[in-house]
Amino acid sequence: MNKGKWFVALAALAAVGAGGYYSRSVWNPEKAVAQTAGPRVVPVDVVTAQMGNVPVRLEALGTVTPIASVAIKARLESMITDVHFRDGAQVKKGDLLFTLDGRQIEAEIKRVEAVIAGAVAQQEQAERDVQRYKELVAKNATTLVTLNNAQTAVNIAHATAESNRATLENLKVQLDYTKIRSPITGRISAANVKVGNFVRPADTTPLATINQMVPVYVTFGVAQRSLPDLRKALGAETATVEAIAPGETRAAQGQVTMIENTVDPATGMVLVRATMGNKDELLWPGTLVNTQVILRNEKAVTVPSQVVQVGQAGSYVFVVENGVAKVRKVTVDRTIDMQSVISSGLEGGETVVRDGQLLLVDGTRVTPRQTKPGV
């Protein structure tokens, strides 16, 4: 065969290939016809469409915030004499955290106690004088002025004692301030001061910070279109929340406890707050977490997401009936955990093709093949 005949043969093959390409450029599984000689049986993986309770949920990115956070500060100008906790430790309400130097206050307390003792002694002496002058006035042995002066001395001594008692109480309160205790139960930060540091109430840096860890808040935003369903679920107390921190496999459980009273007009979002038990301290304040709000459970049909195919007419699946794959149009409502929730087209219990759809058209004969373990 010469070069001219080779050229003509190649041109003819190219024309046939191009025609085949254009004739198959638009594919529709319902109109396609198998071109093989004789009936062909295609092996496929199949699953059963399941009817069951499916959660209706919202997903959002949330932030963990402590319910209570306390910055520990000194209420006296004094020196740190002892630190009683380990950095980052769990502390309980009332635990001793810092001890300040209180020797000056203790000395002042002793001085005031001595003043009170002297005033009490003077009052007792003045009361004895009043009693004696009353007897003398009755006998006209002294003047009434002397009796009144003695009574005045009693009042002065009593006032002196009471004034110093008030001073003593204040000093005892000041002395109690030298023992800095935890006001809440939670986890404490690293100490910002050590033994020997001088502290004062005007210091801007706290001695340490305590965050309540059990329970905690998770705050996240929800689109305003979901607000009606969320409010109904909150009223019915069915709005449960799961939060998963990055790197964590376990989910923390909680309940929606607050919906902000306004929608942000700029974003169309409303802030929602959930209270999480957090007994295992899975959630750390300041962490960004993936949250899932389960509003309710409802009956629905689900299939693995890879079952659903998309064509010119919309979504469809291949349903196997009597060994034949048939196209069935479906409507996908939403996807949850790689499962598609079907709102129409399936009623549950149908056998559908999960893998092998590329070899199928409407009416292709199929045979289920054994699924590999773990698939």
Summary of the structure (lengths in Angstrom):
residues: 375
radius of gyration: 42.6
end to end distance: 54.7
largest distance: 166.6
contacts: 1057
relative contact order: 0.20
helix: 29%
strand: 37%
